[in-house]
Structures are given as C-alpha cells and as structure tokens.
Amino acid sequence: MIGPKSGEAYNSTKVMLDRVKNLEAESAVQQSRIDHLESSGDNYRIEKDLLKETYSNNYERINLFITAILGLFGILGFLGIKDINSIKKDYRAELASLRTLQDEFRAKTLDLESQKKIFSDEIAKLIDENKLQNRRIQLVELKAKAQEALAKNDPSGLDFANLGLGIDENEPQLLSIKGCYLTRSNNLAAALACFNQIMIKHPGTNNAQNIGFFNALECLYFMGRIDEAKVLIRENQSAYDIVLGNGIKSILSVFEIYHNTSREGLTKEIRESLLLKQNPELSFKRLDWSLTEAHAVVEKYANGPSQQLLQRFLWCCDGRMSAKEMLDQLR
C-alpha cells in the first residue's frame, strides 16, 4: 500500500515535468523568434545595403545636379556680370556724351542769350535813336514854324515855341522866340527869364550865349534896369564890343536917356545920334536885329512927348522915317 508522501512526490514531479514542457515550448518559440530575427537581420542588412547604395547614388546625382545648376548659375552670372559691366560702360559713355551735349547746349544757350541781349540792346538803341531823330525832326519843324510865325507877328508862333520847349526845354532858339513873344506882350520879366535861361544852360556856346546876352541886354534896357544891364555888358564885354554895331549901341543909349532924364535930354541924345553917327548902321534893316519888340514895348509906355519922340526915333532907325525928317522935327 502507498502512503501520502509518495503521492505528494508524484504530484511534485508532475508539476516539474509540466514546467519543463512549458519551458521547452517557450524555448522553441524563442528559438523560432531568434531564427526569425536572424532572418530579418539578414534582410535588414540587405535592405540597408541597398538603401545605402541607393542613397549614395541619389546623393551623387543630387550633387551632380546641384553642381550643374550652380555651374549654370555661375556661367549665367558671369555672363550677366559681363553684360552689366558692358551696360555700365555703355551707360557711362552715353552719360558722358549727354553731359558733353548738355555743356554744348548750355554754351549755345548762353551764346544765344548774349546775342539776344545784344540784339535787344541794338533794337532798343535803334528805337531810342529813332525816337530821338523824330524828336529832332519835330523840333526842327516847330522851330521853323515858330520862327516863321514870329516874323509875321503871328501869335500862333508862341504855341509852336511852347510845344518845342516841351521836347527840349533848353533849346536856345525856341527860348529866344518865346522871349520875343513875351516881350511883345510887355511881359518883360518872363521874357528876361527866358533869355537868362539861355545864358545859364548854354554858357560855352557862343551863338546861344550871344542870343541870350543880346536879348537879355535889350530887355533890361526896355525895363529901365540900366545898372543890371551894364553889369551884364561887363560880363560879356568882348561880345558887346565885337558884335554890336554903333547903331544898336545908339538905340540902347537912347533908352537909357529915356528912363533917366527929361524930354530935353532925350531930344539932345537923339539929335546927336543922328548928326554925329549918321551911317548905314543906323538903319536896322541892314543889321541882323529886329526892332519889332522895341516898337511893341514903346507903344505900351505911358503916352507923352518922350514916348512919342522915342517912337519916332525907332521909326527912323528901321527905315520908316529918314534921318532928315527926324532932324527937321527936332528943330
């Protein structure tokens, strides 16, 4: 008969056998896995080698492609840089040419401006000369008209003289004509101002100076301002001695006597002038001197014997009465 301990040993052995079997089964599984892993490792190595080879080939191709691209870019860049340098060079040449043209244009512009200014100045000068010439022509015409009117005792001559003086306020002939008209109208102060203006504005001109001097001198004698007249004679002694004849000096002396002495003294002076100085100069028609102003002034003197005597003397001097007739009347 078997006891309890034999049964427990049997059970324990059985368990161990089961475990061994299990371990063997697990070992077989693990071996299978190991075999699979070994097989997979070989495949992995093959695939890895293939991948390396493919990667290497692709890498070389990529490098070659990149190198080709970079080479192409380099060539294009070189050509581009060369082309840019060429363009820059051409641009600089064109710019230099444009600057040259600009300088030439500026020079031509300045030349044209200079020529334009010269032309404008010449035009302005011609216009001024034309205006001046027109003024001269107008002045000559006005002087001729004023002189002609004065000779005819036409009052319009004063208007012509004033128009001419509006062009040239110091023109001596027109001032003289205006002074003569003012003298004939007995405006002796204004007439004297005209004659003095001639002497002041034309001091070095003999003809103009003489016109102003002789007319101013005559005007002063007409006004009875004998002292001023003698000062003026001393200032122009040469012209007085050379130009004035004895007949004109006699006339001035008679006016001096008229203003300073009685009728008897005037009669004596006139008789002496006619007796002692009988010569052709006493006829003022033989001289370049008009007594028109003297007649006009004397007519406006206070009427009386002395005024009438002076008036007849003037008639004798300008030929309206003979010296014999005058002497007969004085007896």
Buried (B, 14 or more C-beta within 10 A) or exposed (E): EEEEEEEEEEEEEEEEEEEEEEEEEEEEEEEEEEEEEEEEEEEEEEEEEEEEEEEEEEEEEEEEEEEEEEEEEEEEEEEEEEEEEEEEEEEEEEEEEEEEEEEEEEEEEEEEEEEEEEEEEEEEEEEEEEEEEEEEEEBEEBBEBBBEBBEEEBEEBBBBBBBBBEBBEEBBBBBBBBBBBBBBBBEBEEBBBBBBBBBEBBEEBEEBBBBBBBBBBBBBBBBBBBEBBEEBBEEBEEBBEEBBBEBBBBBBBBBBBBBEBEBEEBBBBBBEBBEEBEEEBBBBEEBEBBBBBBBBBBEEBEEEEBBEBBBBBBBBBBEEBEBEEBBEEBE
